[in-house]
């Protein structure tokens, strides 16, 4: 039995996630897993990050149905992407591509055959009527090529990669988790440029915060700033038992620089 995941900006309290699952259940007997339905409204990059973060954890054969779709009902295409033995279904707005690239080499198809959709198709809810049924057909074993044709062009999305500028690490905030930790675009491999256990400065452009480069959150006292490599392999800025987002005022897209003190 394959796994079928769902991700959206619909909100857990809305009926829309349940409607997508109902449409999928009418097609395939699969294990349903919610990645999140709390993507910030219309935040394609936020949804792309969450899908990117979790997709490598799933086994081959998993199908991901991701819907953050400000262009629903317009001429934007519907995509199915195969990569690394997994499948990604959603709108052609870049949402699927970072996760697909992280899993392997993406093969991108346009979903064109309404045989695999729910009818009638609402102009405002392709998550229920196009993406969920198409994803369920993939979970049921229908080949991706049966649902459409290779996409000659599609909207891509790539996270900007942080770098070492010769004196410090530069990047931007990619995501703020519920603890207020700032997940940056700086690769964890660059952490070696800092001295583990040594003092660092986190420059937000508005303030400079003194912290410590460490391995765990608890390597510093409560209330202190810590810079570490998170579970996604990216450098994070956190406050032990506190919120780095509140302390710094930074949000996704904000620039950040970290350098030895």
C-alpha positions as CSV (number, residue, x, y, z in Angstrom):
1,X,0.0,0.0,0.0
2,X,1.5,3.3,-1.1
3,X,1.7,6.5,1.0
4,X,-0.2,9.6,-0.2
5,X,0.8,12.8,1.5
6,X,-1.1,16.2,1.6
7,X,0.3,19.7,2.0
8,X,-1.6,22.9,1.6
9,X,-2.2,26.4,2.9
10,X,-5.9,25.6,3.5
11,X,-5.7,25.5,7.3
12,X,-6.4,22.5,9.5
13,X,-9.7,24.0,10.6
14,X,-11.1,24.3,7.1
15,X,-13.0,21.5,5.2
16,X,-10.7,21.6,2.2
17,X,-8.0,19.1,3.4
18,X,-10.8,16.6,4.2
19,X,-12.3,17.2,0.7
20,X,-9.0,16.4,-1.0
21,X,-8.7,13.2,1.0
22,X,-12.2,12.2,0.2
23,X,-11.6,12.7,-3.5
24,X,-8.4,10.6,-3.2
25,X,-10.1,7.9,-1.2
26,X,-12.6,7.4,-4.0
27,X,-9.8,6.4,-6.3
28,X,-7.1,4.6,-4.2
29,X,-6.6,2.6,-1.1
30,X,-3.5,4.4,0.4
31,X,-2.0,5.5,3.6
32,X,-2.8,9.2,4.0
33,X,-0.2,11.4,5.7
34,X,-0.6,15.1,6.4
35,X,2.6,17.0,6.0
36,X,1.0,20.3,6.9
37,X,-2.1,22.4,6.1
38,X,-0.6,25.5,7.9
39,X,1.5,26.8,5.1
40,X,1.2,30.6,5.3
41,X,-1.5,31.7,2.8
42,X,-0.2,31.8,-0.8
43,X,3.4,31.2,0.4
44,X,4.7,29.1,-2.4
45,X,8.2,29.2,-1.1
46,X,7.0,28.3,2.4
47,X,5.2,25.3,1.1
48,X,8.1,24.3,-1.1
49,X,10.4,24.4,2.0
50,X,8.1,22.1,4.0
51,X,7.9,19.6,1.1
52,X,11.6,19.8,0.6
53,X,12.2,19.2,4.3
54,X,10.2,16.1,4.6
55,X,10.2,14.3,1.2
56,X,13.6,12.5,1.6
57,X,12.2,10.8,4.7
58,X,9.5,8.9,2.7
59,X,10.0,5.6,0.9
60,X,10.1,5.1,-2.8
61,X,6.6,4.9,-4.3
62,X,5.3,7.8,-2.1
63,X,3.0,10.3,-3.8
64,X,2.9,13.9,-2.6
65,X,-0.1,16.1,-3.3
66,X,0.9,19.7,-2.6
67,X,-1.5,22.6,-3.1
68,X,-0.4,26.2,-2.6
69,X,-2.1,27.7,-5.6
70,X,-2.7,31.4,-5.9
71,X,-3.2,30.9,-9.7
72,X,-6.0,28.3,-9.3
73,X,-8.4,28.5,-12.2
74,X,-6.1,30.4,-14.5
75,X,-4.0,29.1,-17.4
76,X,-1.2,27.8,-15.1
77,X,-0.6,24.1,-15.7
78,X,-1.0,21.2,-13.4
79,X,2.1,19.1,-12.9
80,X,3.1,15.6,-12.0
81,X,6.8,15.1,-11.3
82,X,8.7,11.8,-10.8
83,X,12.0,11.9,-9.0
84,X,14.0,9.4,-6.9
85,X,11.1,6.9,-7.0
86,X,8.6,9.4,-5.6
87,X,5.9,11.4,-7.2
88,X,4.9,15.1,-6.7
89,X,1.6,16.5,-7.9
90,X,0.5,20.1,-7.8
91,X,0.4,23.5,-9.6
92,X,3.0,24.7,-12.0
93,X,4.3,27.5,-9.8
94,X,7.6,26.1,-8.5
95,X,6.1,24.5,-5.4
96,X,7.2,20.9,-6.3
97,X,10.7,21.5,-7.7
98,X,13.0,21.9,-4.7
99,X,11.7,18.7,-3.1
100,X,11.9,16.8,-6.4
101,X,15.5,17.9,-7.0
102,X,16.4,16.9,-3.5
103,X,15.1,13.4,-4.1
104,X,16.7,12.9,-7.6
105,X,16.5,14.1,-11.1
106,X,13.0,15.4,-11.8
107,X,10.9,14.2,-14.8
108,X,8.2,16.8,-15.2
109,X,4.8,16.1,-16.9
110,X,1.8,18.3,-17.5
111,X,-1.4,16.7,-16.3
112,X,-3.7,16.8,-19.3
113,X,-6.1,13.9,-19.3
114,X,-9.4,14.7,-17.4
115,X,-10.1,11.0,-17.2
116,X,-8.0,11.1,-14.0
117,X,-9.8,14.1,-12.5
118,X,-13.0,14.6,-10.5
119,X,-15.8,16.2,-12.5
120,X,-17.0,18.8,-12.7
121,X,-13.8,20.7,-12.0
122,X,-14.3,23.7,-9.8
123,X,-12.4,26.8,-11.0
124,X,-11.4,27.5,-7.4
125,X,-10.6,24.1,-6.0
126,X,-8.2,22.1,-8.2
127,X,-6.8,20.5,-5.0
128,X,-9.9,18.4,-4.7
129,X,-10.9,18.0,-8.4
130,X,-7.5,17.7,-10.2
131,X,-4.5,17.2,-7.9
132,X,-5.9,14.8,-5.3
133,X,-7.5,12.4,-7.9
134,X,-4.4,12.5,-10.1
135,X,-2.2,11.8,-7.1
136,X,-4.5,8.9,-6.0
137,X,-4.3,7.4,-9.5
138,X,-0.5,7.4,-9.2
139,X,-0.8,5.8,-5.8
140,X,-3.0,3.2,-7.4
141,X,-0.3,2.4,-9.9
142,X,-1.3,4.3,-13.0
143,X,1.9,5.4,-14.8
144,X,2.6,9.1,-14.8
145,X,2.9,9.1,-18.6
146,X,-0.8,8.1,-18.8
147,X,-1.9,11.3,-17.0
148,X,-0.2,13.7,-19.4
149,X,2.9,14.5,-21.4
150,X,6.4,15.7,-20.7
151,X,6.5,19.4,-19.9
152,X,8.7,21.4,-22.3
153,X,8.7,24.4,-19.9
154,X,7.6,24.8,-16.3
155,X,8.0,27.3,-13.5
156,X,11.1,26.6,-11.4
157,X,12.0,27.6,-7.9
158,X,15.4,27.4,-6.2
159,X,16.2,28.4,-2.7
160,X,19.1,31.0,-2.6
161,X,22.2,29.3,-1.2
162,X,24.1,31.0,1.6
163,X,27.8,31.4,1.3
164,X,31.1,32.3,3.1
165,X,32.1,35.8,2.0
166,X,35.6,35.6,3.4
167,X,34.8,36.9,6.8
168,X,31.4,35.5,7.7
169,X,28.4,33.4,6.5
170,X,25.7,35.2,4.5
171,X,22.2,34.0,3.7
172,X,18.6,34.6,4.4
173,X,15.9,33.2,6.5
174,X,14.1,30.4,4.7
175,X,11.6,29.4,7.4
176,X,10.6,30.2,11.0
177,X,9.5,27.1,12.9
178,X,6.9,27.2,15.7
179,X,9.7,27.6,18.3
180,X,10.9,30.7,16.6
181,X,14.1,29.1,15.3
182,X,15.4,30.8,12.2
183,X,16.2,28.2,9.5
184,X,18.6,29.9,7.1
185,X,19.7,29.1,3.5
186,X,23.3,28.6,4.7
187,X,24.5,25.0,4.2
188,X,25.5,23.2,7.3
189,X,28.8,22.3,5.6
190,X,29.9,25.9,6.1
191,X,29.5,25.5,9.9
192,X,33.2,24.5,10.0
193,X,34.0,28.1,9.2
194,X,32.9,28.8,12.8
195,X,34.5,27.4,15.9
196,X,32.2,25.1,17.7
197,X,31.8,26.4,21.2
198,X,33.1,29.8,20.1
199,X,31.4,33.1,20.2
200,X,29.7,34.4,17.1
201,X,27.8,37.5,16.1
202,X,24.4,37.3,14.3
203,X,24.0,40.5,12.3
204,X,20.3,41.1,11.4
205,X,20.9,44.5,9.7
206,X,19.2,46.2,12.5
207,X,21.1,44.7,15.5
208,X,24.1,42.5,16.2
209,X,23.4,39.7,18.7
210,X,26.2,37.8,20.5
211,X,25.8,34.0,20.5
212,X,27.6,30.7,20.5
213,X,28.3,28.2,17.7
214,X,27.2,24.9,19.2
215,X,26.0,21.4,18.5
216,X,22.7,21.4,20.5
217,X,20.2,24.0,21.8
218,X,21.1,23.0,25.4
219,X,24.8,23.8,24.9
220,X,23.9,27.4,25.9
221,X,22.0,28.7,28.9
222,X,18.3,29.5,28.6
223,X,17.8,32.8,26.9
224,X,21.1,32.7,25.0
225,X,21.5,32.8,21.2
226,X,22.9,29.6,19.6
227,X,23.9,28.9,16.0
228,X,23.9,25.3,15.0
229,X,23.2,22.8,12.1
230,X,19.6,21.7,12.1
231,X,18.1,18.4,11.0
232,X,17.7,19.7,7.4
233,X,21.4,20.2,7.2
234,X,21.0,24.0,7.2
235,X,22.4,26.5,9.7
236,X,19.8,27.7,12.2
237,X,19.7,30.6,14.7
238,X,17.9,29.9,17.9
239,X,17.4,31.1,21.4
240,X,17.5,28.3,24.0
241,X,14.0,28.2,25.6
242,X,13.0,31.3,23.7
243,X,12.3,32.6,20.2
244,X,15.0,33.9,17.9
245,X,12.3,35.3,15.6
246,X,11.0,37.5,18.5
247,X,14.5,38.4,19.5
248,X,15.6,39.5,16.1
249,X,12.4,40.5,14.3
250,X,13.4,38.5,11.3
251,X,11.0,36.6,9.0
252,X,11.3,34.4,5.9
253,X,13.3,36.4,3.2
254,X,15.2,38.5,5.8
255,X,18.9,38.7,5.2
256,X,21.2,37.4,8.0
257,X,25.0,37.3,8.5
258,X,26.9,35.2,11.0
259,X,30.6,35.7,11.7
260,X,33.1,34.9,14.5
261,X,33.0,37.4,17.4
